[in-house]
Amino acid sequence: QVQLVESGGGLVQPGGSLRLSCAASGSISRIYAMGWYRQAPGKQRELVATITSGGNTNYADSVKGRFTMSRDNAKNTVYLQMNSLKPEDTAVYYCAVIAGAGVLYWGQGTQVTVSS
């Protein structure tokens, strides 16, 4: 059973920064692409960023230039550095293992709240 454990969420003021971490059990993160998704209240879950096993990244238009996804294969961990946060970034953020067009595993989620 693969486990993904997210951390780093919290309350931050607009314009602030947070870094989310997702620790994966085993070496799965080295093999598969990984992604960060988010779900705001009353909205569908949306893809925020992905990173391939080779380190190539893609971002949703809404976060380009503000968010950066990275990975540390030695620690089986992926990160999401979030800068210039906006109230509309408020959501539960989920880490995921991606294979093909689907998600193999989800983390439990971490709450990010951007508010003054």
C-alpha positions as CSV (number, residue, x, y, z in Angstrom):
1,Q,0.0,0.0,0.0
2,V,1.5,3.3,-1.1
3,Q,1.1,6.2,1.4
4,L,1.4,9.9,0.6
5,V,1.7,12.3,3.5
6,E,1.3,16.0,2.8
7,S,2.4,18.7,5.2
8,G,3.0,22.5,5.1
9,G,-0.4,23.9,4.8
10,G,-1.8,26.7,7.0
11,L,-3.1,30.2,7.1
12,V,-1.2,32.9,5.3
13,Q,-1.9,36.5,4.3
14,P,-2.4,37.5,0.7
15,G,1.0,37.9,-1.0
16,G,2.6,35.4,1.4
17,S,4.3,32.1,0.7
18,L,4.0,28.5,1.8
19,R,5.8,25.3,0.9
20,L,3.9,22.1,0.8
21,S,5.7,18.7,1.1
22,C,4.5,15.3,0.1
23,A,6.5,12.3,1.4
24,A,5.9,9.0,-0.5
25,S,6.4,5.6,0.9
26,G,9.0,3.6,-0.9
27,S,10.6,4.8,-4.1
28,I,7.4,5.2,-6.1
29,S,8.0,8.9,-6.6
30,R,11.1,8.1,-8.6
31,I,9.2,6.0,-11.0
32,Y,5.9,7.8,-11.6
33,A,4.9,11.3,-12.4
34,M,3.6,13.2,-9.3
35,G,1.0,15.9,-9.1
36,W,-0.6,18.5,-6.8
37,Y,-4.3,19.0,-7.0
38,R,-6.6,21.3,-5.1
39,Q,-10.2,21.5,-4.2
40,A,-12.0,24.6,-3.0
41,P,-15.3,24.5,-1.2
42,G,-18.1,23.9,-3.7
43,K,-15.7,23.4,-6.6
44,Q,-14.3,20.4,-8.5
45,R,-10.8,19.2,-7.8
46,E,-8.4,20.7,-10.2
47,L,-4.9,19.9,-11.3
48,V,-2.3,22.5,-10.1
49,A,1.0,21.1,-11.2
50,T,2.8,18.0,-12.3
51,I,6.3,16.7,-12.4
52,T,7.6,13.8,-14.4
53,S,10.1,11.2,-13.2
54,G,12.6,13.1,-15.3
55,G,11.8,16.4,-13.6
56,N,9.8,18.1,-16.3
57,T,7.0,20.3,-14.8
58,N,3.7,21.7,-16.0
59,Y,1.4,24.2,-14.3
60,A,-2.2,25.4,-14.4
61,D,-2.4,28.8,-16.0
62,S,-3.8,30.2,-12.7
63,V,-0.5,29.4,-10.9
64,K,2.1,29.9,-13.5
65,G,4.9,32.2,-12.4
66,R,3.8,31.9,-8.7
67,F,4.1,28.1,-7.9
68,T,7.0,25.8,-8.4
69,M,6.9,22.1,-8.1
70,S,10.1,20.1,-7.4
71,R,11.2,16.7,-6.2
72,D,13.9,15.2,-4.1
73,N,14.3,11.6,-5.2
74,A,16.7,10.8,-2.3
75,K,13.9,11.7,0.1
76,N,11.0,10.4,-2.0
77,T,9.5,13.8,-1.5
78,V,7.9,16.3,-3.8
79,Y,7.3,19.9,-3.0
80,L,5.1,22.8,-4.0
81,Q,6.5,26.2,-3.4
82,M,3.7,28.7,-3.5
83,N,4.5,32.4,-3.7
84,S,2.3,35.6,-4.1
85,L,-0.6,33.7,-2.7
86,K,-4.1,35.0,-3.4
87,P,-7.4,34.4,-1.6
88,E,-8.6,32.3,-4.6
89,D,-5.7,29.8,-3.9
90,T,-7.6,28.8,-0.7
91,A,-8.3,25.1,-1.0
92,V,-7.4,21.6,0.3
93,Y,-4.2,20.6,-1.6
94,Y,-3.7,16.9,-2.5
95,C,-0.6,15.1,-3.6
96,A,-1.0,12.3,-6.1
97,V,0.8,9.6,-8.0
98,I,0.0,9.8,-11.7
99,A,0.1,7.0,-14.2
100,G,-1.0,7.6,-17.7
101,A,-4.2,9.6,-17.7
102,G,-5.2,8.7,-14.2
103,V,-4.3,9.0,-10.5
104,L,-3.0,5.9,-8.8
105,Y,-2.9,7.2,-5.2
106,W,-4.0,10.2,-3.3
107,G,-2.7,11.8,-0.2
108,Q,-5.0,12.9,2.6
109,G,-4.8,16.6,1.8
110,T,-3.6,19.7,3.6
111,Q,-5.6,22.9,4.0
112,V,-4.2,26.2,2.6
113,T,-6.1,29.3,3.6
114,V,-5.1,32.7,2.2
115,S,-6.8,35.5,4.1
116,S,-6.1,38.8,5.9
